[in-house]
Amino acid sequence: MPNTQPPAAPPGTPAKVTLPAGTPLFRVHRGEWPATSFNPAPTGRLYGGGRFDATEDDGYAFLYAGLTTASAVCETLLRSIPFDSAGPRTVPRAAVRGRRLAFLRLTADVDVVSLMSGRDLAAIAQDSWLVQAEPHDYPFTRTWGHWIRRHTDPWAQGFVWPSKREPADRVTVLFGDRCPPDVVEESGTPPVDFSTPGGQEWLDTVLGLYYAQVGPA
């Protein structure tokens, strides 16, 4: 099963790709947090958190972002919402409240482990489960993420993989303990604030492409 313990060592060579300086990144985040801030708080081993968060077993600050606006929205708001035969997928209003989309870019080249292809995943004894698993499996994906970090130390500054709900696009996690300071900066494009009428309209347009909508207040 894909959520078994990792082997002693990868069966192949983990794939390295470089995200060059200037690469645009897009991040849906809570408005009270700076758009460029890394999350310094480890997630519990067994509950909550994201796919490749730090835990007490491997502590590091982390930042998730999409390489397109669509992947940023899909990863944050749609990743765990299945289709409903009765109508469009509904994003809870609480999931949107206080959030905005930030336009960022890398200030330096960043080397990441590619988890994009079957060949990439096979090199680390995995398959698409690692990047497609639902949140109930995140304790296992975090264990694998820590293991990949150990076997790509010190060069791997993050991972890149296909967005779960928009597999044509990529998403990334960056590791604060391996990236240079200020590796991410705001691009100068004003953020889209989902609490404003214009921001709500923008979000409705993106979600509509994925047969989804924000629920009532």
N, CA, C and O of each residue as an XYZ file, in Angstrom:
868
protein
N       0.849     -1.203      0.000
C       0.000      0.000      0.000
C       0.884      1.251      0.000
O       1.968      1.239      0.583
N       0.434      2.325     -0.644
C       1.279      3.517     -0.733
C       1.516      4.213      0.597
O       2.480      4.967      0.736
N       0.638      3.968      1.592
C       0.832      4.644      2.876
C       1.538      3.756      3.895
O       1.316      3.878      5.100
N       2.392      2.858      3.395
C       3.264      2.091      4.276
C       4.476      2.937      4.637
O       4.649      4.040      4.118
N       5.310      2.418      5.524
C       6.515      3.135      5.906
C       7.489      3.220      4.726
O       7.574      2.282      3.933
N       8.224      4.331      4.598
C       9.216      4.440      3.524
C      10.323      3.400      3.704
O      10.564      2.932      4.817
N      10.992      3.043      2.611
C      12.115      2.104      2.699
C      13.338      2.762      3.324
O      13.320      3.951      3.641
N      14.384      1.991      3.495
C      15.607      2.539      4.086
C      16.207      3.632      3.221
O      16.779      4.588      3.745
N      16.087      3.509      1.907
C      16.649      4.496      0.986
C      15.818      4.510     -0.292
O      15.189      3.503     -0.617
N      15.797      5.609     -1.018
C      15.072      5.646     -2.290
C      15.626      4.636     -3.277
O      16.839      4.432     -3.326
N      14.760      3.989     -4.074
C      15.248      3.043     -5.072
C      15.911      3.711     -6.268
O      16.635      3.061     -7.023
N      15.668      5.010     -6.443
C      16.271      5.743     -7.550
C      16.830      7.071     -7.069
O      16.969      7.308     -5.869
N      17.143      7.923     -8.016
C      17.660      9.253     -7.694
C      16.515     10.252     -7.732
O      15.922     10.454     -8.791
N      16.182     10.887     -6.603
C      15.106     11.875     -6.614
C      15.353     12.941     -7.679
O      16.467     13.441     -7.832
N      14.289     13.279     -8.411
C      14.414     14.200     -9.541
C      14.527     15.644     -9.051
O      13.707     16.110     -8.261
N      15.551     16.337     -9.532
C      15.761     17.736     -9.173
C      15.357     18.637    -10.333
O      15.773     18.413    -11.470
N      14.552     19.648    -10.050
C      14.242     20.687    -11.024
C      14.471     22.037    -10.350
O      14.388     22.153     -9.127
N      14.755     23.040    -11.149
C      15.008     24.377    -10.629
C      13.874     25.310    -11.018
O      13.534     25.447    -12.193
N      13.298     25.947    -10.012
C      12.365     27.044    -10.257
C      13.214     28.315    -10.297
O      13.764     28.716     -9.272
N      13.329     28.949    -11.451
C      14.269     30.074    -11.561
C      13.774     31.332    -10.867
O      12.573     31.524    -10.673
N      14.722     32.184    -10.498
C      14.376     33.494     -9.951
C      13.422     34.198    -10.911
O      13.601     34.151    -12.128
N      12.414     34.845    -10.353
C      11.412     35.515    -11.168
C      10.180     34.674    -11.423
O       9.185     35.187    -11.937
N      10.217     33.378    -11.075
C       9.044     32.519    -11.269
C       7.851     33.087    -10.515
O       7.955     33.328     -9.312
N       6.711     33.312    -11.184
C       5.537     33.803    -10.476
C       4.948     32.716     -9.568
O       4.870     31.550     -9.955
N       4.548     33.099     -8.389
C       3.848     32.232     -7.452
C       2.572     32.937     -7.010
O       2.508     34.165     -6.961
N       1.561     32.141     -6.691
C       0.267     32.683     -6.295
C      -0.159     31.978     -5.016
O      -0.097     30.753     -4.913
N      -0.587     32.766     -4.057
C      -0.867     32.199     -2.743
C      -2.192     32.717     -2.207
O      -2.402     33.927     -2.131
N      -3.085     31.809     -1.836
C      -4.300     32.170     -1.113
C      -3.973     32.068      0.372
O      -3.590     31.004      0.860
N      -4.125     33.173      1.082
C      -3.716     33.194      2.485
C      -4.664     34.083      3.282
O      -5.435     34.857      2.715
N      -4.596     33.961      4.579
C      -5.401     34.811      5.456
C      -4.816     36.215      5.489
O      -3.599     36.392      5.528
N      -5.689     37.202      5.473
C      -5.263     38.577      5.349
C      -4.401     39.076      6.485
O      -3.632     40.020      6.302
N      -4.508     38.460      7.671
C      -3.704     38.933      8.800
C      -2.253     38.461      8.712
O      -1.414     38.910      9.493
N      -1.946     37.570      7.780
C      -0.573     37.093      7.604
C       0.074     37.820      6.433
O      -0.583     38.034      5.414
N       1.337     38.204      6.547
C       2.037     38.742      5.370
C       2.057     37.699      4.248
O       2.221     36.504      4.494
N       1.891     38.169      3.036
C       1.793     37.246      1.896
C       3.043     36.412      1.709
O       2.977     35.298      1.188
N       4.188     36.942      2.130
C       5.460     36.248      1.904
C       5.929     35.446      3.116
O       7.017     34.872      3.085
N       5.134     35.396      4.172
C       5.582     34.741      5.399
C       5.488     33.225      5.287
O       4.532     32.689      4.727
N       6.494     32.545      5.829
C       6.475     31.094      5.954
C       5.754     30.741      7.247
O       5.842     31.467      8.238
N       5.050     29.634      7.227
C       4.361     29.161      8.433
C       5.393     28.506      9.351
O       6.006     27.511      8.966
N       5.599     29.045     10.562
C       6.630     28.497     11.439
C       6.124     27.414     12.385
O       6.906     26.818     13.126
N       4.809     27.157     12.361
C       4.198     26.293     13.375
C       4.093     24.854     12.890
O       3.402     24.599     11.904
N       4.757     23.901     13.548
C       4.602     22.493     13.153
C       3.164     22.020     13.330
O       2.447     22.481     14.218
N       2.763     21.104     12.481
C       1.467     20.455     12.584
C       1.601     19.218     13.471
O       2.681     18.635     13.569
N       0.513     18.823     14.108
C       0.536     17.581     14.874
C       0.811     16.382     13.987
O       0.513     16.390     12.792
N       1.382     15.360     14.585
C       1.708     14.168     13.796
C       0.474     13.566     13.131
O       0.552     13.092     11.998
N      -0.664     13.580     13.825
C      -1.805     12.780     13.388
C      -3.008     13.577     12.923
O      -3.896     13.014     12.283
N      -3.072     14.874     13.222
C      -4.310     15.603     12.960
C      -4.026     16.945     12.298
O      -3.012     17.590     12.567
N      -4.967     17.358     11.407
C      -4.910     18.677     10.820
C      -3.743     18.848      9.872
O      -3.049     17.895      9.518
N      -3.546     20.114      9.465
C      -2.380     20.438      8.654
C      -2.505     20.071      7.194
O      -3.555     19.635      6.723
N      -1.390     20.260      6.483
C      -1.347     20.036      5.053
C      -0.483     18.856      4.666
O       0.056     18.150      5.518
N      -0.362     18.657      3.374
C       0.251     17.453      2.811
C       1.713     17.281      3.227
O       2.147     16.173      3.541
N       2.463     18.373      3.228
C       3.894     18.283      3.504
C       4.328     19.260      4.601
O       5.425     19.817      4.550
N       3.463     19.456      5.582
C       3.795     20.338      6.708
C       4.934     19.768      7.544
O       5.211     18.569      7.525
N       5.582     20.670      8.278
C       6.500     20.242      9.331
C       5.712     19.634     10.482
O       4.537     19.944     10.679
N       6.377     18.761     11.241
C       5.826     18.242     12.492
C       6.964     18.257     13.518
O       8.070     18.711     13.228
N       6.676     17.760     14.702
C       7.728     17.685     15.719
C       8.845     16.728     15.303
O       9.936     16.773     15.870
N       8.586     15.870     14.329
C       9.611     14.947     13.847
C      10.598     15.612     12.882
O      11.715     15.128     12.702
N      10.186     16.711     12.269
C      11.037     17.427     11.316
C      10.533     18.868     11.274
O       9.552     19.171     10.593
N      11.204     19.743     11.998
C      10.744     21.109     12.143
C      11.337     22.048     11.110
O      12.558     22.141     10.980
N      10.494     22.735     10.386
C      10.934     23.721      9.393
C       9.745     24.630      9.096
O       8.595     24.195      9.158
N      10.020     25.878      8.776
C       8.959     26.760      8.290
C       8.641     26.367      6.838
O       9.509     25.879      6.113
N       7.393     26.586      6.431
C       6.997     26.147      5.088
C       6.017     27.141      4.478
O       5.307     27.860      5.183
N       5.998     27.161      3.148
C       5.106     28.036      2.390
C       4.594     27.269      1.187
O       5.383     26.772      0.384
N       3.264     27.166      1.053
C       2.628     26.548     -0.104
C       2.204     27.637     -1.091
O       1.765     28.713     -0.682
N       2.334     27.360     -2.375
C       1.894     28.303     -3.404
C       1.577     27.537     -4.676
O       2.077     26.435     -4.900
N       0.741     28.138     -5.497
C       0.475     27.610     -6.821
C       1.314     28.332     -7.852
O       1.721     29.474     -7.639
N       1.575     27.672     -8.969
C       2.292     28.330    -10.053
C       1.338     28.994    -11.039
O       1.770     29.594    -12.023
N       0.036     28.884    -10.769
C      -1.003     29.629    -11.486
C      -2.040     30.065    -10.461
O      -2.104     29.517     -9.360
N      -2.857     31.056    -10.828
C      -3.924     31.476     -9.924
C      -4.925     30.338     -9.711
O      -5.428     30.148     -8.603
N      -5.209     29.592    -10.763
C      -6.185     28.505    -10.641
C      -5.714     27.429     -9.672
O      -6.493     26.953     -8.845
N      -4.444     27.042     -9.767
C      -3.966     25.994     -8.864
C      -3.937     26.486     -7.428
O      -4.185     25.707     -6.508
N      -3.638     27.773     -7.214
C      -3.662     28.305     -5.850
C      -5.060     28.228     -5.256
O      -5.227     27.842     -4.100
N      -6.061     28.594     -6.045
C      -7.446     28.524     -5.569
C      -7.875     27.082     -5.370
O      -8.473     26.749     -4.346
N      -7.578     26.222     -6.334
C      -8.011     24.824     -6.243
C      -7.388     24.120     -5.039
O      -8.077     23.398     -4.319
N      -6.090     24.325     -4.816
C      -5.424     23.642     -3.709
C      -5.945     24.118     -2.363
O      -6.034     23.330     -1.422
N      -6.289     25.390     -2.258
C      -6.719     25.930     -0.976
C      -8.196     25.683     -0.714
O      -8.578     25.363      0.411
N      -9.031     25.828     -1.736
C     -10.477     25.827     -1.510
C     -11.207     24.591     -2.029
O     -12.304     24.290     -1.559
N     -10.620     23.865     -2.993
C     -11.351     22.753     -3.606
C     -10.747     21.381     -3.359
O     -11.345     20.379     -3.751
N      -9.591     21.297     -2.729
C      -8.858     20.026     -2.717
C      -9.627     18.901     -2.042
O      -9.387     17.736     -2.359
N     -10.544     19.202     -1.122
C     -11.232     18.143     -0.381
C     -12.738     18.167     -0.603
O     -13.482     17.557      0.165
N     -13.196     18.856     -1.634
C     -14.637     18.977     -1.879
C     -15.001     18.144     -3.104
O     -14.617     18.500     -4.219
N     -15.734     17.045     -2.924
C     -16.101     16.197     -4.060
C     -17.285     16.793     -4.821
O     -17.952     17.710     -4.344
N     -17.522     16.261     -5.990
C     -18.699     16.663     -6.751
C     -19.961     16.152     -6.072
O     -19.961     15.107     -5.421
N     -21.031     16.911     -6.239
C     -22.342     16.546     -5.713
C     -23.286     16.487     -6.895
O     -23.418     17.462     -7.634
N     -23.941     15.358     -7.082
C     -24.831     15.202     -8.240
C     -26.004     16.172     -8.199
O     -26.668     16.387     -9.213
N     -26.263     16.759     -7.033
C     -27.396     17.674     -6.904
C     -27.083     19.071     -7.430
O     -27.995     19.879     -7.609
N     -25.803     19.370     -7.682
C     -25.473     20.711     -8.157
C     -24.000     20.995     -8.029
O     -23.213     20.081     -7.782
N     -23.600     22.265     -8.193
C     -22.182     22.623     -8.114
C     -21.586     22.285     -6.751
O     -22.291     22.248     -5.743
N     -20.290     22.041     -6.738
C     -19.586     21.891     -5.471
C     -19.699     23.185     -4.672
O     -19.641     24.280     -5.233
N     -19.857     23.051     -3.383
C     -20.040     24.229     -2.539
C     -18.850     24.406     -1.619
O     -18.518     23.519     -0.833
N     -18.210     25.563     -1.723
C     -17.113     25.932     -0.839
C     -17.717     26.635      0.372
O     -18.422     27.631      0.202
N     -17.468     26.155      1.578
C     -18.037     26.829      2.747
C     -17.610     28.291      2.809
O     -16.453     28.621      2.548
N     -18.542     29.154      3.154
C     -18.235     30.576      3.271
C     -17.094     30.816      4.257
O     -16.281     31.719      4.059
N     -17.031     30.014      5.313
C     -15.986     30.185      6.327
C     -14.599     29.947      5.751
O     -13.627     30.516      6.247
N     -14.481     29.109      4.703
C     -13.183     28.817      4.105
C     -12.645     30.002      3.311
O     -11.446     30.081      3.044
N     -13.522     30.916      2.936
C     -13.151     32.073      2.117
C     -12.968     33.317      2.972
O     -12.192     34.210      2.631
N     -13.686     33.364      4.079
C     -13.708     34.581      4.897
C     -12.289     34.976      5.342
O     -11.545     34.150      5.871
N     -11.931     36.233      5.124
C     -10.631     36.755      5.552
C      -9.472     36.385      4.658
O      -8.325     36.688      4.988
N      -9.733     35.738      3.533
C      -8.640     35.303      2.665
C      -8.475     36.225      1.462
O      -9.382     36.966      1.083
N      -7.296     36.150      0.885
C      -6.985     36.909     -0.319
C      -5.991     36.126     -1.163
O      -5.337     35.200     -0.682
N      -5.891     36.513     -2.422
C      -4.910     35.924     -3.328
C      -3.769     36.909     -3.500
O      -3.989     38.059     -3.881
N      -2.551     36.465     -3.221
C      -1.358     37.306     -3.361
C      -0.578     36.902     -4.606
O      -0.512     35.727     -4.965
N       0.008     37.900     -5.252
C       0.833     37.702     -6.441
C       2.300     37.845     -6.018
O       2.741     38.926     -5.629
N       3.035     36.759     -6.098
C       4.406     36.706     -5.585
C       5.369     36.298     -6.705
O       4.952     35.976     -7.818
N       6.649     36.319     -6.385
C       7.661     35.787     -7.301
C       8.889     35.386     -6.497
O       9.135     35.898     -5.405
N       9.647     34.465     -7.060
C      10.891     34.047     -6.435
C      11.973     35.084     -6.686
O      12.055     35.663     -7.769
N      12.796     35.309     -5.682
C      13.924     36.233     -5.827
C      15.232     35.519     -6.115
O      16.244     36.168     -6.381
N      15.229     34.189     -6.066
C      16.438     33.398     -6.304
C      16.038     32.069     -6.930
O      14.888     31.645     -6.814
N      16.976     31.417     -7.587
C      16.726     30.054     -8.072
C      16.468     29.143     -6.877
O      17.125     29.264     -5.843
N      15.509     28.231     -7.024
C      15.175     27.292     -5.956
C      15.164     25.882     -6.543
O      14.455     25.618     -7.514
N      15.942     24.985     -5.960
C      15.975     23.579     -6.378
C      14.944     22.790     -5.581
O      14.943     22.813     -4.350
N      14.073     22.097     -6.293
C      13.000     21.341     -5.639
C      12.981     19.908     -6.153
O      13.475     19.620     -7.243
N      12.408     19.020     -5.359
C      12.193     17.637     -5.779
C      10.936     17.596     -6.632
O       9.872     18.035     -6.194
N      11.048     17.075     -7.837
C       9.888     16.943     -8.705
C       9.111     15.677     -8.352
O       9.659     14.575     -8.311
N       7.821     15.871     -8.100
C       6.899     14.762     -7.871
C       5.826     14.782     -8.967
O       4.668     14.441     -8.729
N       6.237     15.185    -10.160
C       5.296     15.425    -11.243
C       4.891     14.166    -12.000
O       3.728     14.021    -12.379
N       5.823     13.264    -12.222
C       5.559     12.135    -13.120
C       5.628     10.815    -12.373
O       6.107     10.741    -11.241
N       5.136      9.771    -13.037
C       5.260      8.437    -12.463
C       6.706      8.047    -12.259
O       7.039      7.382    -11.278
N       7.569      8.454    -13.177
C       9.000      8.157    -13.038
C       9.586      8.894    -11.829
O      10.367      8.323    -11.068
N       9.202     10.173    -11.656
C       9.668     10.922    -10.487
C       9.257     10.230     -9.192
O      10.058     10.087     -8.268
N       8.004      9.806     -9.141
C       7.481      9.183     -7.922
C       8.096      7.807     -7.695
O       8.367      7.435     -6.553
N       8.318      7.052     -8.757
C       8.919      5.731     -8.608
C      10.327      5.825     -8.029
O      10.762      4.928     -7.308
N      11.036      6.899     -8.340
C      12.397      7.065     -7.822
C      12.422      7.173     -6.307
O      13.452      6.928     -5.679
N      11.273      7.545     -5.712
C      11.187      7.632     -4.251
C      10.224      6.584     -3.692
O       9.680      6.747     -2.599
N      10.016      5.494     -4.461
C       9.193      4.359     -4.016
C       7.740      4.747     -3.792
O       7.086      4.222     -2.891
N       7.228      5.668     -4.613
C       5.861      6.118     -4.445
C       5.113      6.103     -5.767
O       5.687      5.839     -6.824
N       3.796      6.396     -5.685
C       2.974      6.591     -6.870
C       2.105      7.828     -6.644
O       2.369      8.614     -5.735
N       1.072      8.002     -7.464
C       0.294      9.234     -7.415
C      -0.432      9.446     -6.084
O      -0.877     10.555     -5.789
N      -0.551      8.386     -5.281
C      -1.177      8.556     -3.955
C      -0.522      9.680     -3.172
O      -1.220     10.435     -2.495
N       0.798      9.817     -3.243
C       1.509     10.790     -2.419
C       1.015     12.212     -2.668
O       0.945     13.012     -1.735
N       0.671     12.536     -3.914
C       0.275     13.903     -4.245
C      -1.218     14.042     -4.506
O      -1.703     15.138     -4.784
N      -1.953     12.929     -4.416
C      -3.397     12.979     -4.629
C      -4.202     12.560     -3.398
O      -5.426     12.685     -3.398
N      -3.548     12.071     -2.362
C      -4.248     11.577     -1.177
C      -5.111     12.661     -0.551
O      -4.774     13.844     -0.591
N      -6.230     12.238      0.028
C      -7.123     13.156      0.734
C      -6.564     13.453      2.131
O      -5.662     12.756      2.596
N      -7.095     14.486      2.802
C      -6.536     14.908      4.093
C      -6.452     13.835      5.173
O      -5.590     13.920      6.048
N      -7.319     12.832      5.135
C      -7.220     11.800      6.177
C      -5.911     11.017      6.084
O      -5.515     10.341      7.033
N      -5.249     11.113      4.942
C      -3.954     10.446      4.779
C      -2.767     11.385      4.978
O      -1.623     10.952      4.836
N      -2.999     12.632      5.296
C      -1.891     13.577      5.431
C      -0.864     13.191      6.507
O       0.316     13.496      6.335
N      -1.258     12.541      7.599
C      -0.197     12.088      8.514
C       0.823     11.186      7.822
O       2.010     11.220      8.149
N       0.359     10.377      6.864
C       1.265      9.490      6.131
C       2.082     10.279      5.095
O       3.284     10.056      4.953
N       1.420     11.208      4.366
C       2.177     11.975      3.367
C       3.229     12.850      4.043
O       4.297     13.087      3.478
N       2.932     13.329      5.250
C       3.949     14.112      5.968
C       5.149     13.246      6.343
O       6.292     13.696      6.260
N       4.891     12.004      6.755
C       5.989     11.088      7.060
C       6.863     10.878      5.824
O       8.090     10.904      5.914
N       6.234     10.672      4.688
C       6.999     10.506      3.451
C       7.740     11.783      3.086
O       8.879     11.727      2.624
N       7.100     12.944      3.291
C       7.772     14.198      2.997
C       9.032     14.380      3.822
O      10.057     14.823      3.305
N       8.964     14.038      5.109
C      10.148     14.144      5.964
C      11.249     13.202      5.488
O      12.429     13.553      5.485
N      10.846     12.012      5.089
C      11.812     11.022      4.593
C      12.484     11.518      3.311
O      13.697     11.382      3.153
N      11.698     12.093      2.396
C      12.281     12.636      1.161
C      13.256     13.752      1.493
O      14.328     13.841      0.894
N      12.894     14.606      2.444
C      13.805     15.685      2.847
C      15.125     15.129      3.368
O      16.193     15.644      3.035
N      15.054     14.084      4.182
C      16.294     13.517      4.726
C      17.203     12.998      3.621
O      18.425     13.135      3.695
N      16.598     12.397      2.591
C      17.391     11.786      1.527
C      17.738     12.765      0.410
O      18.369     12.381     -0.575
N      17.337     14.017      0.552
C      17.729     15.045     -0.416
C      18.374     16.232      0.307
O      18.406     17.345     -0.218
N      18.877     15.986      1.497
C      19.557     17.004      2.291
C      20.992     17.149      1.758
O      21.668     16.134      1.595
N      21.481     18.354      1.482
C      20.858     19.646      1.795
C      20.244     20.357      0.604
O      19.796     21.495      0.742
N      20.206     19.713     -0.580
C      19.891     20.488     -1.780
C      18.410     20.788     -1.960
O      18.072     21.823     -2.535
N      17.509     19.918     -1.487
C      16.081     20.090     -1.787
C      15.497     21.228     -0.963
O      15.406     21.134      0.261
N      15.110     22.283     -1.628
C      14.539     23.459     -0.969
C      13.011     23.453     -1.004
O      12.370     24.407     -0.563
N      12.441     22.385     -1.524
C      10.991     22.245     -1.593
C      10.614     21.092     -2.493
O      11.476     20.351     -2.965
N       9.320     20.942     -2.732
C       8.777     19.939     -3.651
C       7.873     20.665     -4.653
O       7.375     21.756     -4.374
N       7.669     20.048     -5.820
C       6.682     20.524     -6.780
C       5.897     19.325     -7.284
O       6.474     18.264     -7.521
N       4.564     19.482     -7.454
C       3.707     18.367     -7.857
C       2.459     18.899     -8.551
O       2.203     20.102     -8.497
N       1.664     18.031     -9.208
C       0.458     18.490     -9.887
C      -0.627     18.831     -8.865
O      -0.808     18.116     -7.880
N      -1.336     19.916     -9.106
C      -2.472     20.261     -8.262
C      -3.511     19.149     -8.302
O      -3.791     18.593     -9.364
N      -4.073     18.829     -7.167
C      -5.058     17.741     -7.104
C      -6.291     18.032     -7.952
O      -6.769     17.151     -8.668
N      -6.808     19.248     -7.882
C      -8.032     19.592     -8.600
C      -7.785     20.258     -9.947
O      -8.720     20.450    -10.725
N      -6.532     20.611    -10.228
C      -6.163     21.133    -11.544
C      -4.825     20.522    -11.927
O      -3.792     21.188    -11.872
N      -4.846     19.245    -12.318
C      -3.586     18.527    -12.555
C      -2.771     19.061    -13.730
O      -1.618     18.668    -13.902
N      -3.344     19.947    -14.538
C      -2.555     20.557    -15.602
C      -1.595     21.606    -15.058
O      -0.678     22.034    -15.759
N      -1.799     22.020    -13.816
C      -0.977     23.061    -13.207
C      -0.189     22.500    -12.024
O      -0.492     21.425    -11.506
N       0.840     23.265    -11.608
C       1.720     22.804    -10.541
C       1.530     23.614     -9.258
O       1.115     24.772     -9.279
N       1.844     22.967     -8.162
C       1.900     23.636     -6.869
C       3.230     23.282     -6.218
O       3.884     22.311     -6.600
N       3.618     24.073     -5.237
C       4.914     23.849     -4.599
C       4.822     24.109     -3.110
O       3.967     24.864     -2.645
N       5.712     23.477     -2.371
C       5.964     23.842     -0.985
C       7.443     24.182     -0.885
O       8.292     23.457     -1.405
N       7.747     25.283     -0.215
C       9.132     25.708     -0.012
C       9.488     25.544      1.455
O       8.648     25.733      2.334
N      10.739     25.192      1.711
C      11.217     24.931      3.073
C      12.057     26.110      3.565
O      13.082     26.447      2.972
N      11.611     26.724      4.644
C      12.290     27.894      5.149
C      13.698     27.637      5.644
O      14.530     28.545      5.633
N      13.985     26.411      6.080
C      15.323     26.122      6.598
C      16.345     25.894      5.494
O      17.541     25.802      5.773
N      15.896     25.803      4.240
C      16.821     25.552      3.136
C      16.783     26.642      2.057
O      17.637     26.672      1.171
N      15.808     27.520      2.134
C      15.727     28.623      1.178
C      16.440     29.844      1.743
O      16.495     30.013      2.962
N      16.986     30.697      0.882
C      17.624     31.924      1.379
C      16.579     32.869      1.974
O      15.398     32.773      1.643
N      17.002     33.769      2.837
C      16.068     34.754      3.388
C      15.406     35.564      2.264
O      16.032     35.871      1.249
N      14.145     35.897      2.466
C      13.411     36.727      1.490
C      13.402     36.099      0.100
O      13.505     36.800     -0.906
N      13.277     34.773      0.051
C      13.267     34.083     -1.239
C      11.998     34.383     -2.032
O      11.962     34.191     -3.248
N      10.961     34.853     -1.344
C       9.703     35.195     -1.993
C       9.410     36.663     -1.734
O       9.564     37.149     -0.613
N       8.988     37.366     -2.776
C       8.605     38.768     -2.622
C       7.287     39.014     -3.349
O       6.903     38.247     -4.232
N       6.603     40.081     -2.974
C       5.388     40.465     -3.683
C       5.771     41.044     -5.037
O       6.773     41.748     -5.165
N       4.966     40.741     -6.040
C       5.300     41.125     -7.409
C       4.947     42.572     -7.719
O       5.438     43.129     -8.700
N       4.114     43.181     -6.908
C       3.645     44.534     -7.189
C       2.206     44.578     -7.662
O       1.583     45.640     -7.655
N       1.665     43.432     -8.076
C       0.248     43.362     -8.438
C      -0.584     43.347     -7.158
O      -0.312     42.540     -6.270
N      -1.576     44.204     -7.038
C      -2.377     44.228     -5.811
C      -3.065     42.895     -5.575
O      -3.485     42.238     -6.528
N      -3.187     42.484     -4.308
C      -3.869     41.225     -4.020
C      -5.362     41.308     -4.342
O      -5.944     42.390     -4.424
N      -5.954     40.142     -4.517
C      -7.400     40.036     -4.690
C      -7.994     39.697     -3.326
O      -7.788     38.598     -2.813
N      -8.719     40.624     -2.749
C      -9.318     40.445     -1.426
C     -10.717     39.864     -1.604
O     -11.606     40.526     -2.138
N     -10.906     38.629     -1.155
C     -12.173     37.947     -1.379
C     -13.329     38.552     -0.587
O     -14.485     38.194     -0.814
N     -13.031     39.468      0.341
C     -14.097     40.083      1.125
C     -14.710     41.298      0.430
O     -15.724     41.829      0.885
N     -14.101     41.736     -0.663
C     -14.622     42.880     -1.401
C     -15.517     42.406     -2.544
O     -15.386     41.268     -2.994
N     -16.421     43.257     -3.018
C     -17.273     42.845     -4.145
C     -16.461     42.417     -5.369
O     -16.787     41.425     -6.020
N     -15.397     43.174     -5.680
C     -14.579     42.796     -6.826
C     -13.869     41.477     -6.616
O     -13.757     40.668     -7.537
N     -13.386     41.259     -5.388
C     -12.721     40.002     -5.077
C     -13.672     38.820     -5.122
O     -13.305     37.740     -5.584
N     -14.890     39.021     -4.645
C     -15.888     37.955     -4.704
C     -16.222     37.605     -6.150
O     -16.365     36.434     -6.501
N     -16.343     38.640     -6.982
C     -16.643     38.397     -8.393
C     -15.508     37.626     -9.059
O     -15.751     36.701     -9.834
N     -14.263     38.010     -8.756
C     -13.105     37.300     -9.326
C     -13.123     35.841     -8.906
O     -12.938     34.952     -9.738
N     -13.346     35.585     -7.612
C     -13.343     34.216     -7.114
C     -14.491     33.408     -7.708
O     -14.311     32.242     -8.058
N     -15.670     34.019     -7.825
C     -16.810     33.317     -8.425
C     -16.486     32.879     -9.848
O     -16.870     31.791    -10.275
N     -15.776     33.735    -10.576
C     -15.430     33.401    -11.960
C     -14.489     32.200    -12.012
O     -14.682     31.296    -12.826
N     -13.473     32.185    -11.149
C     -12.529     31.065    -11.135
C     -13.230     29.783    -10.685
O     -13.087     28.744    -11.330
N     -13.974     29.847     -9.600
C     -14.644     28.648     -9.102
C     -15.655     28.113    -10.109
O     -15.841     26.901    -10.222
N     -16.303     29.011    -10.836
C     -17.293     28.573    -11.830
C     -16.691     27.683    -12.889
O     -17.368     26.798    -13.411
N     -15.418     27.901    -13.220
C     -14.742     27.048    -14.206
C     -14.616     25.611    -13.724
O     -14.437     24.697    -14.529
N     -14.709     25.407    -12.416
C     -14.583     24.075    -11.807
C     -15.910     23.591    -11.222
O     -15.949     22.734    -10.340
N     -17.001     24.172    -11.745
C     -18.350     23.797    -11.320
C     -18.452     23.846     -9.790
O     -18.859     22.883     -9.140
N     -18.073     24.987     -9.252
C     -18.083     25.190     -7.802
C     -18.547     26.612     -7.517
O     -18.512     27.480     -8.389
N     -18.976     26.829     -6.294
C     -19.430     28.141     -5.868
C     -19.260     28.267     -4.363
O     -19.185     27.268     -3.649
N     -19.201     29.507     -3.889
C     -19.142     29.746     -2.446
C     -20.558     29.640     -1.886
O     -21.508     30.160     -2.471
N     -20.686     28.968     -0.761
C     -21.989     28.782     -0.137
C     -22.519     30.070      0.468
O     -21.801     31.066      0.560
N     -23.761     30.045      0.873
C     -24.360     31.232      1.497
C     -23.713     31.538      2.830
O     -23.095     30.670      3.447
N     -23.858     32.771      3.269
C     -23.288     33.195      4.547
C     -23.922     32.438      5.702
O     -23.565     32.665      6.858
